[in-house]
Amino acid sequence: MKDEFGKTTEEILEEIKAEERRKETNGIVKESAVQYTADKQLYSVEGYFELEDFVEYELIYGRLVHYNSPGYSHQRSSFQISKRFDDYITSNKGKCKVIPAPFCVVLDEVDAVVVQPDISIICNTELIKNEYCYGAPDIIVEVVSPSNKNRDYHQKVALYKEYGVKEYWIIDLELERVTLYNMVNGGMPQISGMKDTVYSTVLNGFALNLQSIYDSI
């Protein structure tokens, strides 16, 4: 499957790994408002959780990645979207759990990949162990901030596809659009505008209208 930049998942994953290997200097390097720890140490998942401030980082192939704190619009929209999902699941007596960030999702212990999606929808609650998720959520939602566009549109698509996320929503308030990836069927993403109603391919019957989210901020 190719992303909207015309690259395959395998190509993007290799780029991510190469980028992490490139950061072999001491200290912290800033790139596009994203901070990467650039020491030579590679962390295991166990080592990551032993860090005092691990909740401020993601772990990508053993390397710590720190992102700037989100702003008001990001947090308000993330809250509203979480609420829409949770209200729908509750009203239909569903078993899925909606968990907003900060929340650690261990995508792979061997590869040392731990992410903190803005919203995780987990239907197999057996994946939740010791307060964290070990395995891929059924649905992940990321709300785009100016500092994380490349991460959400590029790197996260490849990671979530690789490790078994079924559906990936990218909410972009600045561009007024929703990008929806069906990771199971593959193919190009569905891109919808602010006034469109977008239907989940995993959570049967759930629909989201970006305009209603925008109006609630």
N, C-alpha and C positions, 0 to 999 in steps of 0.2 A: 504494500500500500504506500502511495506517495502522499506527502503532505502538500499544502497549498503552495509550497516553495518548489515543488517538483522533485523532492528528494524522497528516497525510500526510507522505511524504518531502519533498515540495516545501515544505510549510509549515515543517518542521523546519530545512531548509537555509536558508530565508530568515531564520529566527530566529537561527541560528548566525551568518550574515553580518551581521545587524543588531547582534548582541551584540558582534561584533568591531569594528564601526564605532563603537560607542558608547564604547569605551575610548580616548578621545582626550585623556587627561591624561598628565602626566609621572610617571615612577616605576613602581612595581609595585602592582597592586591585588589584594587577596585576596578571593576569593569561594568559599565552601563548600570551603575547604582547597585550592582550585585557584588558582595564581598566574598572572596574565596580564601579560605585558609590555605596558605601556600607553603607550609612547612612540608618536609619530606615524609612525615608520618602518615601512614594509612590506618584508618580506624576500622575495627570490626564493629558489628552492631552492638555487641556487648560493651566495647570500649566507648562507643557513642553514648550509650545510656548511662555510663559512669561519669560523663562530663556534667559539671554543675549546671551549666547553661545550655544543655543539649536542645532544649525546646526552642532556642533561637536559631537553630541550624537544621538543614537537611543533610543527609549523607548520600552522596552520589559516587558510587563505585569506590567507597572507602575514604572519600575526601569531604571535608566539611564545607558547606555552602551557606553563607549568611545573606539574608535578604532584608532590605529596609522595611520598617514597620509600615503597614498599610494605613491609608488615610480615612477620613470620615465617609466619603462616598462609597469606597470599597467595603467598609465594614457595615454600613447601613444596607447596601444592596445584598451583601452576603447573608446578613441576618434575615432579610425579607425572603430571599430564595430558599434558605434553610427552612423557614417557617412554612412556605408553600409546599415544599416536599413533605415536611412532617405532618402538616394538617391533612394532606391528601392520604398519606399512609395510615394515619390514625382513623380518619373517617371511613376508610375501607377495611379497617381492622387488619392491616398488614403487619408483618413481622420485621420488616426492614427498619434499621436504625439510622437516623440522620445525625451526623456528628460534625459540628463546625470546627475550624481551626481555633487554637492550636491542638492538634491531635496527630500522633505519630502513626504512620502506616509503614510497616516493614514489608516492602515489596519482595526483597530477597535477602536472606541472611548470609548466603555464601558470597554473593556479589557485593554485599554491604550497601544496600540501597534502602534508605528510609526517607520518606517524603512527608510533608504536612500540607495536604490539600486544603483549600478553603472550605470545601464541603465534601464529606465522604458519606455515601449511602451504602450500608452494609446489610445485605439480606441473610447471609450465613453468619449468624451471631457467634458460631463456634470459632470464628477467626479472631474474636476479641478475647485476648488473654493478657492478664496482668496490666489491664487498663489501656492496652494498645492493640492495634490490628496487625495480625501476622498473615499477610496474604492480600490479594487485590480486592478492594471494594467493588461492588457491582457498578456503581456510578460514582464518578468524581466530577466536581464542578470547580472551576477556577475562575475567579473574577479578576480581570486584567487591570493592573496598575501600570503607570508609565515605566516603572523600573523593572517590570517582569514580563514585558511583551514577548521577548525572544524565548524566555523560559516556557511560557504557557502555550505559545503558538508553534514552537519548534521542538524543544527538548522534551517537554512533558508528553507530547503526542507520542514520541518514540518510546519513552519509558513506560507509559501506561499501556501501550499496545504490546510491548515486549513481555510485560509481567501480568497480563491477563485481565485488565480492567475492561468491562463490557461496553461501557458508554462514557463518553467524555464531553462535558459541556464547557465551552469557553464563552464567558459573558464579558463583552466589551462595551462599556457604557460610552466611552469616548467615540468609538466608531458606530455606536448604536446598532450592534448586531450580536447575534448568537451563532456560534459555530458548534455544530453537534456532530461528533464522531461516533458511529456505530462500529465498535472495534471487533465485533463478532463477525459481521458480514463484510467488513472492509470497504474499500472503495473511497471515493471522495467524500468529504464532509458535507453536511447540509448547512448552508449559510442563510440565515434569516434576518430580516430587518426588525426594527423596533416595534412595528405595528403587527407583525406576524405572530401567530400562535404556534409554538413549537411543541411537538409531541415526543415524549420519551419512547424509545424503542425497547426499553427494558422494563420500565415501570408502567405496565399497561393502563392506559387511560389518563396518565398524568400529562398536563399541558402547562406551558409557561408563556406568558406574554411579557416581553421586555418593557413595553410602555408602562404597564402597571407597576413594575419594579422601579422604573425611573421616576414615576410620579410619587412614589412613596418615600423617596430619599429626602 
